Amino acid sequence: MGIVSWIILGLLAGGIAKILLPGRDPGGLLGTLFFGVAGAFVGGWLSAKFLDRPVRHDFFDGANWLAAIGGALVLLIAYRLVFGNSRNSRR
């Protein structure tokens, strides 16, 4: 996969993670892209380290998608644990 494929995978994985875990998180499109791309790397590392499933270089591999979405969810949950519950409005 090339860099454009990783960006597309990250954007979609981050979007799916935000749909699965809704809330008022900052960043918009760039935040979603960051959580998705970073989550793809984290998910790929976790998959290779603990599940003995190395990352394949196929864009349509389902395990890559699950690892990317799972990694994005892990990062989003970690963000919320560190910076507080984003569902509370600050008025």
Buried (B, 14 or more C-beta within 10 A) or exposed (E): BEEEEBBBBBBBBBBBBBEEBEEEBEEEEEBBBBBBBBBBBBBBEBBEEEEEBEBEEEEEEEBBBBBBBBBBBBBBEEBBEEEEEBEEEEE
